[in-house]
Amino acid sequence: MAAIDLLFDHKSDSERLHQVLLSVLLLKSRLLERVLGVPGLQALDFDWEPERRLYDLAFAVQDPSGGIDRVLVELKVDSGLEQEQFERQLAHLRDKAPKSRLVYLVLGLSEITVTKPRLTQWSAKLLPPREPSAPPLWFRCDAAELSQYLADPALLSGLDQASRRDVRDLASSYRDALQSLSDRTRRFATTPPARWKDPDFYGFFAHCRSQNDIGHMHGANISYVANPKSGFIACHWLWTPISPGSPLRLYLQLENAKLCLKLKVPEEQKSQRKRLWDAAQAALRTLEPKPSIELVESNYHSGVHMTFAAVPDVFASGRLDLELFKAQVKAAEEILTKLAEKLKPAP
């Protein structure tokens, strides 16, 4: 497996490389049986980019129960999944492939952005309610689960000795590659924030989301936002309506190290953007007592998502001080809550 190890050493985030390895492992072992939790499920053959490239892989399967005849796979390695893509894939499954199942394999940074709660929320808008006993139509599997399955010797049962040895070695090399991908998001704790790269921000934001004592960040979403300046890692939370029944929202967003107070004003209300932006800044200036953190005003720009105040660098001390970070998050959340009350229209 030295050649495979060498490839992963140089291109561990290549989705195509992962597709090649996974196509073999899913076809030759009982991995699909484990991922779907269907005893006796066996892959017979596979196709690349089926249904006009709607999915990455498709496996023809043999299911002893007769309930499944095909498993479709969407692989994400360090990339996001847009709601529109998810809805197209699930709609095809619902309307044209009733005996198919869909598996999302999310690896590397994708584990942090493509979460099961988010997929469940999207799915609920598209699929009718299902009986609790009904089998799911889609599955999500991340690197930790995949590594656990690959470590199970029973995964290779039914293979002849030569095939068992080859698949076992391949599974071992692939587990090492998955571990290397995951390790990138754990280094933030020992690296000064000034030296953080994208995986460090992903890892730190995911850590904050996993805690229950950092304000309301346990409900945060994390994504990559592209812009003309090359983009940033965004962590946003505490979406707060300005008035009942209105799509207008205040929310907090970390853009790498920048903590922003933001307005969301949808396209159908774009004529109100400048007025709302001015009102938010005016309300900020009238807060009593004065905010405990200095908020730097931003220049106005028209868009659905607008920053009207920000802390330029929440790690200005040069090191990761988690208690100071918690205090800044709490202070920003209190400011946002007060502003939401001030901006509510008069009865």
HELIX and SHEET records of a PDB file:
HELIX    1   1 ALA A    2  HIS A   10  1                                   9    
HELIX    2   2 GLU A   15  LYS A   28  1                                  14    
HELIX    3   3 LEU A   31  LEU A   36  1                                   6    
HELIX    4   4 PRO A   50  ARG A   53  1                                   4    
HELIX    5   5 GLN A   83  LYS A   96  1                                  14    
HELIX    6   6 SER A  110  THR A  113  1                                   4    
HELIX    7   7 LYS A  116  LEU A  126  1                                  11    
HELIX    8   8 ALA A  143  LEU A  150  1                                   8    
HELIX    9   9 PRO A  153  LEU A  156  5                                   4    
HELIX   10  10 GLN A  161  ASP A  183  1                                  23    
HELIX   11  11 ARG A  184  THR A  190  5                                   7    
HELIX   12  12 PRO A  193  ARG A  195  5                                   3    
HELIX   13  13 ASP A  198  SER A  210  1                                  13    
HELIX   14  14 MET A  217  GLY A  219  5                                   3    
HELIX   15  15 GLU A  267  GLN A  272  5                                   6    
HELIX   16  16 ARG A  273  ARG A  285  1                                  13    
HELIX   17  17 LEU A  322  LEU A  343  1                                  22    
SHEET    1   A 5 GLN A  42  TRP A  48  0                                        
SHEET    2   A 5 LEU A  57  GLN A  62 -1                                        
SHEET    3   A 5 ARG A  70  VAL A  77 -1                                        
SHEET    4   A 5 SER A 100  LEU A 107  1                                        
SHEET    5   A 5 TRP A 138  ASP A 142  1                                        
SHEET    1   B 5 ASN A 221  VAL A 225  0                                        
SHEET    2   B 5 PHE A 232  PRO A 241 -1                                        
SHEET    3   B 5 ARG A 249  GLU A 255 -1                                        
SHEET    4   B 5 LYS A 258  LYS A 264 -1                                        
SHEET    5   B 5 HIS A 305  VAL A 311 -1                                        
END                                                                             
